[in-house]
Amino acid sequence: MITRMSRRAKYLLPWCGVAAMLLAVGIWGCRQRSVTPAVTIPIPVMPAPNAFDFYVKAAEAIPVSLPSYSKSTALTPDQIRQLLEQRQEVTAVFQQGTAHQYLAPPIRSDNTPISYSSSFRNIARYFAFLAKTDAGVGKWGSAMTESLRAVRLGNDVQRGTSIIGALVGAVYQKIGRKEAWELVDHLTVKEARDAIAQLETINTTEVPFVNILQEEKWIGLASVQKIFNTPGWQRKYAREYYEDQQNEARLRFYLTDKRRTMALLTDYYDRCIAIAGQPYHTHLHDPPLPDDLMVKAVAPMCKIPWAKLLSVQTANRLLVIALALHAFHLETGRYPASLQELVTAGYLHLLPADPFAASGAFRYTRKGSHFTLYSIGPDGKDDGGRPIRDPKNIDGAAQGVMAGSKGDIVFGENKL
């Protein structure tokens, strides 16, 4: 009997060892899946002084919250008086800021609000208000300067920020350009040259979309890392991200392999960044999202904001060329045979490239006393100056530019 049991034990012992080892491996694997991987998120060294701090002070000095032009709310005479009384102080502080490097305070969570967004928007509206006021009394050069301050603000705030922050900056720039488009033909040669100098400075400090995506990557990874370290995150974020399928999402979140999720999210960002370093029109779609609930919830669309920000750069470059054409025409009585003549004649330091083209400058033709100036637009195709007219765009049938817009971005037609 003892011999028989000893034989059975001898037979079962190795299998028990295997089972124990498999159980240990399983437990270790489950623990590894549940451990949030350590991801090093860089924190930038902030410049000192930082233009950001001066812009905050300028915003605080504006005594009135200005309405957008799309609203019918009118300023009262008392509000107008207050705004004009603060003009010298606001512009002086803002100009002090432009002498320094700008870097936005880093965001390391997707639910961290950009607290300065509304106050900076008020600065842009304030400069547009001053531009409109000056234009009303024929001070065209001063009006253009105020308009370009709003453009400068919108360009600066894109440095060190996320996709959302960059799009907010695009709005500030559009507020300034709305006035600037109407001022070009009123300027003297000197006023046009002054405006060109201001815009060339702005255009040479454009923030590449690659940089914005890199910052977006750090925000995304830091956000997911924070989520994974939040007790009960499965229930909370199933409700927040997948309200209509909470139960299924919560179950899948409980089974989440955190290491795999972070690796997939990192790969998605890296693929977007790689694409953004190439010509826009060569990529019709964003990289496919992996089958991971968390990645699908937090990963951004890249193609759409990329088109929006390239259209902002396009508008600023078209504006500086239009200013140079205006000054050239005033002094010579004609428009140049080619855009390169604007450089050789000293109106521009260099000829801006078309952001939507793989390479090369904007398209330009002249007919007598008129000219056509345009970008080939998001589709990467030269349509001979046929402007984009997309009825689906909320910015207006003849003005808006979307990721899939067909046609060209034409100066004087598409006032972005």
Secondary structure as UniProt FT lines:
FT   HELIX           2..34
FT   HELIX           51..60
FT   TURN            69..70
FT   HELIX           77..85
FT   HELIX           87..98
FT   TURN            110..111
FT   TURN            115..116
FT   HELIX           117..136
FT   TURN            137..138
FT   HELIX           140..156
FT   TURN            157..160
FT   HELIX           163..180
FT   TURN            181..183
FT   HELIX           184..186
FT   HELIX           189..203
FT   TURN            204..205
FT   HELIX           209..228
FT   TURN            231..232
FT   HELIX           233..241
FT   HELIX           243..245
FT   HELIX           246..254
FT   HELIX           258..276
FT   HELIX           280..282
FT   HELIX           293..298
FT   HELIX           303..332
FT   HELIX           340..344
FT   TURN            345..346
FT   TURN            355..356
FT   STRAND          363..367
FT   TURN            368..369
FT   STRAND          370..375
FT   TURN            377..380
FT   TURN            384..385
FT   TURN            391..392
FT   TURN            394..395
FT   TURN            397..399
FT   TURN            403..404
FT   STRAND          408..410
FT   TURN            411..413
//
